[in-house]
Amino acid sequence: MNRFIGMCLIAAVAVAFPGCGKTSKEEAQATVNTPAAGTPAKAALFKDDLAFLQAQTGVAVLTGPDGLAMVAVNPDLQGRVMTSTAGGPEGTSFGWINRELLASKINNPHMNAFGGEDRFWLGPEGGQFSIFFKSGDPFDLDHWYTPVPVNEGAFSVIEQTPARLVMGKKMRLENYSKTVFSLDVVRTVFLAGAGELAPLGIDLPAGVRMVGFGSENKVTNTGLEAWRKETGLLSIWILGMFNPSPDLTIVVPYEAGPEAERGPIVNDAYFGKVPADRLIVADKVLYFKGDGLFRSKIGLSPKRVKNIAGSYDAATKTLTLVTFLLPAGASDYVNSMWEIQKNPFAGDVVNSYNDGPASPGAKPLGPFYELETSSPALALGPGETGIHRHLTFHFQGDESALDGIARKALGVGLEEIKGAFKK
């Protein structure tokens, strides 16, 4: 979607940006006091991240029946799932949290990069139907702004139970072509268990700890006019930020078939072509490094995507899976390239981003890695609603048990994943 040209960083303590060429939202995520490249942060405990969030924000915690599966949700931070654990308060905290930015209490109108495992955004980011650029502005970082209703303010709590939190927000947006969108957003975050694993064909083995959660995101057109392709459409865009590791490999299955029928297997040109030692196109699966040491991004088109992606961290023996609603036959996905586009509905469905320094010696943006999914472009009439579901699962346990889950969900075993970049 976005192509990086030039090098730009945002300091969280300032809103003045140096000019540069086409780039992407990752370029706007640099923050103060980030770790130096090559020193990914050690895994935090959930109790420590929760204590920090409780001191800084209005966090709500969803807890499973066993008391071990816990999910921290922040209505006041745009309804984000900030982190989760499968091991109770003493367990690993899976979400990447930008503590320095949260503690600073500074609002960045370009982007509040607070982190979190599941955050709600809307697309497209670039192009003639962008909602991140004002009409007539150049597509550069100086003029890039996350829409205010998405970037700032709280979601209202509509309903809360121990296992579910329903939030809502009214929004008004205007795109680059001056089309105005009025919409209601209802976002439900819920604990996910055996019922949500069933479509993946997974039975949780004995001895494996799991936390699962999902977000169901509904967007309703509350305006008087239909949303049409000719004047621009929106999409629901869910992004998860996770802690990187030198031992972490991202795994993205894809639909096989000739390029003449399905197009390129992967779009790896966002920030320049990804080196071969960081992206491997294997039989029906992609391996992509999630070490937080090299800035790179990949995407899969509607003809290549499956409704599953994941990662494995051999250091912590953590298997992560992300699955999502993939409507059959959907082909129009918004295009977020920072340019006037020939085809504004030829975007990607699934993306993964690995953070790293923007230039030699520079600070990384996190570091973190991301798994992202998008809904199709939403052509909604007045009163009509579009829905996108995005689910995240983390598993920890013995590798022999995790191996079966990986094979069932991703089509490859742990030895294949761990050995992908050692060949």
Secondary structure, 3 states (H helix, E strand, C coil): CCCCCCCCCCCCCCCCCCCCCCCCHHHHCCCCCCCCCCCCCCCCEHHHHHHHHHHHCCCEEEECCCCCCEEEEEHHHCCEEEEEECCHHHCECCECECHHHHHHCCCCCCCCCCECCEEEEEECCCCCCCCCCCCCCCCCHHHCCCCHHHHCCCCEEEEEECCEEEEEEEEEEECCCCCEEEEEEEEEEEECCHHHHHHHCCCCCCCCEEEEEEEEEEEEECCCCCCCCCCCCEEEEEEEEECCCCCEEEEEEECCCCHHHHCCCCECCCCCCCCCCCEEEECCEEEEECCCCCCEEEEECCCCECCEEEEEECCCCEEEEEEECCCCCCCCECCCCCCCCCCCCECCCEEEEECCCCCCCCCCCCCCEEEEEECCCECCCCCCEEEEEEEEEEEECCHHHHHHHHHHHHCCCHHHHHHCCCC
